């Protein structure tokens, strides 16, 4: 029984020490005050970095752009035809089966 009391007392002392240490430490580190020039500097820095990245890009040539555009247009046409045919088929199914026409 005495051991249990000693353990509890030791635990309470440890908790008090932890609370005291937490209270002594600042809740949040102080951040330096921002001036009006800092956002402008960050913005210009972002633009400069973005421009540098754009210079690294290997842009496609005219033939690659035309080829890519044709692929997209053909794919859109094929999907459009598929959806139109599928819509017409299901229109007939719904009219005959569900509406009894």
Backbone as CSV, one residue per row, in Angstrom:
resi,resn,N_x,N_y,N_z,CA_x,CA_y,CA_z,C_x,C_y,C_z
1,UNK,0.817,-1.181,0.000,0.000,0.000,0.000,0.868,1.255,0.000
2,UNK,1.932,1.213,0.722,2.836,2.352,0.804,3.510,2.592,-0.544
3,UNK,3.787,1.498,-1.270,4.420,1.644,-2.587,3.489,2.357,-3.565
4,UNK,2.217,2.020,-3.493,1.247,2.637,-4.399,1.181,4.130,-4.137
5,UNK,1.167,4.532,-2.836,1.129,5.949,-2.488,2.370,6.663,-2.993
6,UNK,3.512,6.010,-2.850,4.758,6.625,-3.309,4.762,6.787,-4.832
7,UNK,4.244,5.755,-5.533,4.177,5.836,-7.001,3.252,6.971,-7.446
8,UNK,2.098,7.087,-6.776,1.159,8.151,-7.121,1.766,9.520,-6.850
9,UNK,2.436,9.640,-5.725,3.065,10.922,-5.373,4.150,11.267,-6.391
10,UNK,4.927,10.282,-6.805,5.979,10.510,-7.799,5.353,10.917,-9.135
11,UNK,4.232,10.284,-9.491,3.562,10.618,-10.742,3.033,12.045,-10.698
12,UNK,2.466,12.451,-9.540,1.958,13.813,-9.410,3.090,14.829,-9.495
13,UNK,4.220,14.522,-8.860,5.362,15.426,-8.940,5.844,15.572,-10.388
14,UNK,5.881,14.454,-11.120,6.316,14.496,-12.517,5.349,15.341,-13.358
15,UNK,4.044,15.182,-13.085,3.063,15.978,-13.819,3.232,17.459,-13.525
16,UNK,3.471,17.803,-12.246,3.672,19.205,-11.881,4.901,19.774,-12.572
17,UNK,5.973,18.983,-12.652,7.182,19.440,-13.335,6.911,19.688,-14.818
18,UNK,6.159,18.778,-15.443,5.843,18.927,-16.868,5.003,20.183,-17.103
19,UNK,4.012,20.413,-16.218,3.179,21.607,-16.365,3.997,22.871,-16.188
20,UNK,4.898,22.850,-15.207,5.734,24.029,-14.958,6.655,24.279,-16.148
21,UNK,7.208,23.211,-16.735,8.081,23.375,-17.892,7.283,23.898,-19.089
22,UNK,6.054,23.407,-19.271,5.223,23.866,-20.381,4.831,25.324,-20.193
23,UNK,4.575,25.729,-18.959,4.193,27.110,-18.692,5.381,28.050,-18.886
24,UNK,6.573,27.566,-18.582,7.764,28.404,-18.722,8.138,28.609,-20.185
25,UNK,7.865,27.609,-21.035,8.206,27.706,-22.455,7.188,28.614,-23.142
26,UNK,7.624,29.420,-24.092,6.662,30.271,-24.812,5.705,29.401,-25.622
27,UNK,4.459,29.834,-25.670,3.430,29.062,-26.362,3.687,28.997,-27.859
28,UNK,4.127,30.114,-28.415,4.369,30.171,-29.842,5.595,31.039,-30.084
29,UNK,6.472,30.602,-30.958,7.632,31.450,-31.225,7.197,32.740,-31.902
30,UNK,7.883,33.801,-31.562,7.560,35.106,-32.132,8.018,35.156,-33.583
31,UNK,7.129,35.609,-34.453,7.489,35.764,-35.862,7.832,37.222,-36.103
32,UNK,8.789,37.478,-36.939,9.144,38.874,-37.211,8.002,39.571,-37.941
33,UNK,7.852,40.856,-37.670,6.806,41.634,-38.316,7.132,41.790,-39.797
34,UNK,6.128,41.585,-40.626,6.324,41.717,-42.069,6.110,43.161,-42.484
35,UNK,6.926,43.559,-43.394,6.767,44.906,-43.939,5.996,44.822,-45.239
36,UNK,5.625,45.949,-45.769,4.860,45.980,-47.020,5.696,45.525,-48.199
37,UNK,7.018,45.611,-48.093,7.883,45.245,-49.218,8.046,43.735,-49.342
38,UNK,7.854,43.000,-48.265,8.073,41.555,-48.325,7.123,40.843,-49.288
39,UNK,5.796,41.101,-49.261,4.937,40.427,-50.248,5.334,40.746,-51.684
40,UNK,5.730,41.992,-51.929,6.144,42.376,-53.287,7.410,41.632,-53.683
41,UNK,8.341,41.480,-52.742,9.583,40.769,-53.022,9.284,39.288,-53.299
42,UNK,8.369,38.710,-52.502,8.025,37.302,-52.728,7.365,37.121,-54.088
43,UNK,6.518,38.066,-54.470,5.828,37.962,-55.752,6.824,38.046,-56.898
44,UNK,7.754,38.983,-56.817,8.728,39.119,-57.902,9.664,37.914,-57.919
45,UNK,9.956,37.366,-56.751,10.774,36.164,-56.687,10.046,34.997,-57.354
46,UNK,8.735,34.884,-57.095,7.946,33.823,-57.722,7.948,33.966,-59.239
47,UNK,7.754,35.179,-59.721,7.725,35.418,-61.170,9.077,35.064,-61.780
48,UNK,10.153,35.436,-61.122,11.488,35.130,-61.645,11.730,33.624,-61.691
49,UNK,11.309,32.922,-60.632,11.481,31.465,-60.616,10.608,30.787,-61.661
50,UNK,9.384,31.272,-61.822,8.489,30.699,-62.833,9.060,30.912,-64.232
51,UNK,9.591,32.108,-64.490,10.191,32.403,-65.796,11.387,31.492,-66.050
52,UNK,12.187,31.240,-65.024,13.351,30.357,-65.179,12.903,28.940,-65.503
53,UNK,11.815,28.483,-64.873,11.312,27.144,-65.162,10.757,27.055,-66.581
54,UNK,10.095,28.106,-67.036,9.550,28.109,-68.395,10.650,28.065,-69.445
55,UNK,11.802,28.621,-69.128,12.926,28.560,-70.066,13.459,27.141,-70.213
56,UNK,13.251,26.294,-69.197,13.745,24.923,-69.234,12.829,23.991,-70.032
57,UNK,11.592,24.420,-70.286,10.616,23.564,-70.955,11.002,23.357,-72.408
58,UNK,10.845,22.113,-72.870,11.058,21.827,-74.289,9.695,21.900,-74.967
59,UNK,9.439,23.007,-75.641,8.146,23.238,-76.236,7.987,22.407,-77.506
60,UNK,6.756,21.920,-77.798,6.544,21.119,-79.008,6.619,21.977,-80.263
61,UNK,6.997,21.335,-81.344,7.034,22.020,-82.627,5.639,22.090,-83.235
62,UNK,5.541,22.763,-84.374,4.242,22.939,-85.013,3.644,21.599,-85.425
63,UNK,4.457,20.700,-85.963,3.938,19.396,-86.397,3.419,18.586,-85.207
64,UNK,4.091,18.683,-84.054,3.613,17.960,-82.875,2.296,18.532,-82.373
65,UNK,2.151,19.848,-82.437,0.907,20.477,-81.997,-0.242,20.073,-82.916
66,UNK,-0.006,20.073,-84.221,-1.045,19.681,-85.182,-1.418,18.222,-84.979
67,UNK,-0.421,17.358,-84.803,-0.693,15.940,-84.593,-1.498,15.720,-83.313
68,UNK,-1.129,16.383,-82.237,-1.874,16.248,-80.979,-3.295,16.749,-81.096
69,UNK,-3.476,17.859,-81.808,-4.813,18.409,-82.007,-5.682,17.447,-82.797
70,UNK,-5.119,16.845,-83.849,-5.886,15.877,-84.641,-6.280,14.660,-83.814
71,UNK,-5.389,14.189,-82.986,-5.709,13.032,-82.126,-6.877,13.371,-81.211
72,UNK,-6.849,14.550,-80.615,-7.927,14.953,-79.704,-9.243,15.103,-80.458
73,UNK,-9.219,15.728,-81.640,-10.453,15.905,-82.406,-11.045,14.565,-82.844
74,UNK,-10.193,13.652,-83.295,-10.679,12.331,-83.715,-11.250,11.573,-82.518
75,UNK,-10.578,11.639,-81.374,-11.085,10.962,-80.179,-12.433,11.538,-79.763
76,UNK,-12.587,12.872,-79.828,-13.873,13.489,-79.497,-14.971,13.038,-80.454
77,UNK,-14.659,12.947,-81.740,-15.643,12.501,-82.722,-16.067,11.059,-82.459
78,UNK,-15.102,10.188,-82.195,-15.413,8.772,-81.941,-16.270,8.631,-80.687
79,UNK,-15.923,9.320,-79.637,-16.715,9.238,-78.400,-18.105,9.822,-78.624
80,UNK,-18.208,10.907,-79.361,-19.507,11.497,-79.655,-20.405,10.548,-80.436
81,UNK,-19.859,9.895,-81.452,-20.641,8.926,-82.226,-21.074,7.769,-81.338
82,UNK,-20.169,7.275,-80.495,-20.505,6.168,-79.594,-21.651,6.568,-78.660
83,UNK,-21.567,7.763,-78.071,-22.622,8.202,-77.159,-23.946,8.405,-77.889
84,UNK,-23.905,8.926,-79.120,-25.134,9.123,-79.888,-25.804,7.782,-80.189
85,UNK,-25.022,6.820,-80.661,-25.587,5.499,-80.980,-26.126,4.842,-79.719
86,UNK,-25.374,4.916,-78.632,-25.819,4.323,-77.382,-27.112,4.984,-76.904
87,UNK,-27.239,6.293,-77.048,-28.441,7.013,-76.648,-29.641,6.584,-77.483
88,UNK,-29.441,6.423,-78.796,-30.544,6.013,-79.658,-31.025,4.604,-79.320
89,UNK,-30.081,3.724,-79.026,-30.457,2.337,-78.670,-31.243,2.329,-77.362
90,UNK,-30.752,3.005,-76.340,-31.441,3.001,-75.054,-32.767,3.755,-75.123
91,UNK,-32.891,4.706,-76.018,-34.158,5.405,-76.208,-35.225,4.427,-76.683
92,UNK,-34.843,3.570,-77.642,-35.779,2.564,-78.144,-36.137,1.547,-77.058
93,UNK,-35.128,1.136,-76.274,-35.366,0.149,-75.204,-36.332,0.724,-74.179
94,UNK,-36.113,1.942,-73.771,-36.976,2.550,-72.750,-38.385,2.737,-73.290
95,UNK,-38.533,3.165,-74.546,-39.855,3.368,-75.107,-40.627,2.059,-75.214
96,UNK,-39.965,0.986,-75.590,-40.673,-0.290,-75.817,-40.881,-1.082,-74.522
97,UNK,-39.875,-1.100,-73.665,-39.954,-1.931,-72.472,-40.665,-1.207,-71.325
98,UNK,-40.259,-0.007,-71.019,-40.788,0.672,-69.856,-42.050,1.469,-70.140
99,UNK,-42.138,2.073,-71.314,-43.305,2.905,-71.599,-44.368,2.147,-72.406
100,UNK,-44.026,0.997,-72.947,-44.972,0.172,-73.690,-45.477,0.814,-74.968
101,UNK,-44.649,1.591,-75.629,-45.092,2.249,-76.871,-44.702,1.467,-78.061
